[in-house]
Amino acid sequence: MVETVLVTGGTGFIAGWCIVELLQRGYAVRTTVRDSSKEKRVRAVIAKAAAACSTSIAGSETGRIANASTVGSTPTGGIAGDALTCFKADLTQDAGWDAALAGSDYVLHVASPLGGANAAPGDKISFIGPARDGTLRVLRAAVKAGVKRVVMTSAAAAARPPLSSGGVSDETVWSDPADPQFDAYRVSKILAERAAWDFMSSSGGKTEFTTVLPGAVFGPVLSADNLGSVGIIQGLLKGQPAALPQLGFWVVDVRDLVDLHIRAMTSPAAAGQRFIAAGEFMWMRDIANTLRSELGSAATRTPQRQLPNFVVRLLLPFLPNLKTLAPLLGHRFPLTSEKARQVLGFSPRPANTTVVDCARSLISSPAA
C-alpha cells in the first residue's frame, strides 16, 4: 500500500527536494502553498527536477505530477490517482491544515514562515509568532489525523552552547534564546522546536516526533526562488561582498539533508530523537577558493581578499546575506553529527562537492 507524506512549504528549497525524493521512492506526496497561484510553479519545478534526476520517476508518475489536482481544501483527483497533491494552507492561519493532514501517514514539517522577512533588526516577534504558532498548528492537525510520525526541520543553532563556553554542539544541548549570538530567525527556530517538543510530550498521543537540525544548507537549487543560505554562494559568484569576512559554516548538502529526513521518518530508532545534520566546516575563504579553482571563468568575480575582523564589523550591517552572522565572526564553533551517522547512517558528501554543485546550478538557472 502506498503511504502518503505531507511536506509543508512546497515552494521552499528543502521542501522541493523532499518532494522530488519522496516521489522517486514511490510515496504519494502532498504539499502546502500559502498562495494558490504558486501551485503551477511548484509543479513545473518538481516535474523538471524529476525528469533531470538520474534515477528519474517512471513516465506514468511524471505525467501525474504535471497533471495532478488543483489547490483546494479537497483535491479534485484523489490521492490514489495523483503523485502530487497541493493544498492551500498558511502557517499563520488554521484554515486548510485539517484537510491537508487527513489521511496522511507522515509529515515532513519543513516550512519556515516568511512573516519576518522584512523585519527591522532585533524585531524577533515577527519571526517567533509564525514559527512557533505555525508549528503547533501543523502538530495539532497531525495528531488529530493520527499521523504516524512528524519530522520537523529545526536548525543546528538550536543545539549551540554559548560561543565563549567552548562547548560542543550536540543533540543534548538546548540553546538559550537570550544568547546574543542568535538573530531573530534563529531565536524563532529555537523557540519553535522547544514548543513542539513540549506539545508532543503532553498532547502527541500515538503520533511520534523527531527533529532534524541542519547546518548551512547548500547544494543544487531547483529554482532561483527562496534560496535561503544558498544566497551566500550566489553573492560570492557576483563578487559580493567585495572582500571576505572570517565567517564559516558547517555545510550540509540539501540532498543529504533530505535523505536524513526520510531516514528519520521511517527508522524506528529515530522516534523521539533530535539529529544534527552537518558535514564539513568551511570558512568563506575556503568556499571562494573552491569556486575559483573548480569553475574557472564562471567564478572570476568571486572575491579573494579577506578583510580584518574590525573592518568587517563596520561593513556587515550593509551585507544582507551576512549581517545576522556578525556574532559568529572569527568563530569555528565545535559541532558533531555523530548521532545521525551512528543511528541513521547519515553520510554527507564532501563539502567542496556541495558548494560546486550549488554554484553550477545557480549559474545555469535563468533567474539566478
N, C-alpha and C positions, 0 to 999 in steps of 0.2 A: 504493500500500500504506500502510495506517495505521501510523504509528510510535507506539511506546509510551514513555511518560515516567514514571519513578518520582519522586514528590515525597515527601520524608521529613517526618514530623511533621505528619500531616494535620489535627490539632486546632489547629494554630497559626494566628496572624493572617496572616502572609505566605504560608504554605503553602496556606491555604484559598483565597486569591485566585489563587495559582498554579494550583490545580486547576480553578477556575472558568474562568480564561482559556484554559488548555490544552484543556479540553473544548469551549469555544466555537470554538477553532481547529481542531477535528477530530482531536485526538490521543486515543489510548487512554491512560487515566491510571491509575496505581497509586499508592497512598499507604500509609503505615505508621501504626499506632497502637500505643501501648505496652500498652493495655488493650483487650481485645476488646469490652468494654462501651461503649467510646467510638464504635464504628462507627456505630451508629444515629444518634447526634448529628451525626457528620461528614456523613453522607448527607443528613440533614434540612437542615443549614446550606447545603450545596452546592446542593441542589435548589432551595431558596428563593432563593439568590443568582442561580442561573442563570435562574430564572423572572423575576427582577426586572430583570436586565440588559437594556438597550435592544437589544443585539444578542444576543438570547436563543438558547440552544441549540434546535435543531429538536425538535419534540414527541416524536419517537420516541427521541431521545437522552436527553431529560429524563426520560422514563419509565424508561430503563435506569439512570439514576443512582439513582433511588429503589429499584429492584428488583435491583441488581447483587448479586454473590455475597457471602456472609458471610465474615468474617475467618477465616483459617486458613493453614496452610503451603501448601495447594493450593486455589486458588479453585474454587468449585463450578460456575461458569458458563463459565469460559474467557474469555480476553481478547477474542477476536473478538466475543463476544456481549455484552460489558459495556462501558459507557462508563467506569465507575469500579470498580476492584477494590481492596479493602483487605487488607492483610497485617498480622499481629501481629509487631512487631519492636521491640526496645528497644535504644537506643544503648549500654547498659551490658552487653549480652549478645550472644553470637554467633548464637544461635538466630533463624531467620526471615529473615536477610538474604540468604542464597543464593537462597532461594525467591522473595523479593521482587524480586531483580535478574535472575533468569534470564529471558531473552527481552526485557529492556528495551533500548531504543535509547539513551535518555538518562536522566540523573539530575539532579534539582534537589535538592541536599542543603541543605535549609532548616532542618531541626530543630535546636533548641538544647536541651541537656539541662536537666532541672529538678532534678537531684540537689542542687544548691547553693542552691535557692530559699530555704531557711530557715537558711542557713549563718550562723555568727557573723561579725561584721565582721572582715575580714582573713583569713578561712578560705578560702584560694584552692584548696586541694587538692580540696574537694568539687565545685568547678566544673571545674578543669583536667582531671582524670581522665576524667570522662564526655565532655567536649567533644573532647579530643584523641583518646582511645581510640575514642570513638564514630565520629568522622570516619574514622579508619583502618579501622574495621570496614566502613563503607559503601564506602570506596575499594577495599579488598581484594575485596569481593564484586562490585563493579562491574568491576574489571579481570578477575576470574575469569569473569564473564559476557560479557565482550567488549563492554561498553557503548561507544558512540562517544565520548561526552563527558560529563563530570561538571561541573556548575556548583555551586560551593559558596557559600553566603551567609556572608560573614565580617562585618566591621564597619569603618566608616571609622576607628575608633580604632586599628585595626591598621596604619594608614599615617600616624600622627600623630607628629611630632617633639616633643622637649621643649618645653613651653609657653614657657620662657624664651628659646628659640632664635630665635623669630620666624619659623621656617621654615614653608614651605607644605606642607600635607598633600597628597601626590600618590602615585601608584602606585609610585614609586621608593623611597619611604620604608618602612622596616620599624621599627615601634615597639619600644622597649625594654620588655619586660615588667616590669623592675625599676623603671621610672619611677613615682614615687609618684602621678602624676596618674591612674593606672589602678586601678580597683577589681577585685575578684576576677573578675567576669563578663567584663570587657574583657580582662583577662590571659588568661582561658581562650580567648577568640576569637583573640587574637594568637598564642598557642602552638598552637592547633588549626590555624590557617591555615599557620603555618610548618611544622608536622609534615606537613600534607597536601602542600605543595609538595615537601618532601624525599622523601616516599614516592613521589609520582608521577614525580619525576625519576629515581629509582632503579628503580622497580618498576611504572611505569604501563603499560609495553608500548605497545600501539596506542591505548589509551584516552586521549583528550585531556582537559585540565583547565583550568578557568577559575574565577576567584573574583570575586564582586561584593561591594563594601564599602559598605553603606548608612549614611547618617547616621541621624537620628532619624526613625523610620518612623511617620507618621500617615496619616490617610485613613479612609474608611468602614470600619466593623467589620462582619464577618459575624455575629458573636455577641459576647456580653459575656464570653466565656471567653478566657484567655490574651492579655490586652490589651497586655502589654509597655509600650513607650513611650507608647502611647495613654492609659495610666493618668494621665499628666501632664495631658492635656486633660480627662479625666474628673474629676480632682481640682479643676481650676480651675472647672469648672461647678458643683461642690459647695462652692465657696468655700474650697478647700484648696490651698495654705496661705492664711491669712487676709491676708497681705501678701506681695508678690512679691520673690523673690531676684533678683539680677542674674545670671541664668543664661540662656544662649542655645543654640540648636540649629541645625545645618544640616538642614533639613527635606527629606524625600523622601516623596512620596505612594506608598502601597502599590501603587496601580495602575500608576504609572510604574515602580516598582521591579520589579514582576512582568514588565512589558513588556521591561525591560532584561535580566532573567534569560533570557527566551525568545530575545531577540536574541543574548545571549551563548552560548546553547545551539546556535544554528543558524548563526551567521555564521562563515565560515572564518577571518576576521581575528581572532576572539576567542580562538582556541586558544592556550593557554599565557600568557594575559594576566590582569592584575588590572584591575578597573574600579571607581572610586569612584562611588557613586550618591548625589547630593545636589543639591538645588535652591538655595533661598534661605536665608539665615541669619535667624532671628527670635529676639529676646530674649523671655523670658516675658512681659514687659510688652507687647510687640507682639502676642503671641498673645492675651493677655487683652483688649486693646483691640479686636482684631478680633472676638472672640467677643461682646463687649458691643455693638459697633456693628452687627453683622450679625444677631444672634439676638434682640436686644431683650429682652423679658421672660423668655425662656428662659435668659438669662445674667445675671440680676440679682445672683446670688450671686458672680459672678466678681470676684476682688479687683482693686482699682485702685491701692492704695498700694504703693510699693516701699520695702523695708527697707534700711537701711545694711548694707554687707557684714559689718561686725563683729558685728552682731546676728544676721545670717543664719548665720554660722559657729557661733554658740551654739545655734541652733534646728535646723539641718539634721539632726543625729543623730536627731531625733524626727519627721522627714518621710520616710516610707518610699519614696515615689517619687523623692525628690530627694537623699537623704543621700549616695549614692555619687558624686554630681556635685560635691561640695564643692571639690575641687581646681580645678574649672573656673570657679569664682565670679569674675565680672568679666572673663573672658577671651572675646574674639572671635577665636579662632584661625583663621588663613587656611587655606582648603581649595579645591581645584579639581576639578571633574568634567569638565574639558575633553576628556580622553581618551575617556570614554564618549560624549560628544557628537560628537566627530570620527569615531571609529572605528565606533560602533554607532548613531549617530543618536539618542542619548538626548535627550529634550526634556521636561524636567519642567514640570509646570503650576505656576502661581503658588502660593506657599506659603499665602497667605490662603485660596485656594480649598480647598486640602487641609485646613486647620485647620477651616474652616466645615463642610465635608462630613463630617469626622470627628466634630465636635460634634453635628451633626444626627443622625448615625447612632446616637450614644450616647444621645441624648435619646429617640429612637424605639425603642431596644432595651429590652424589658421589665425585664431584669436589670441594666441599667446604673446 
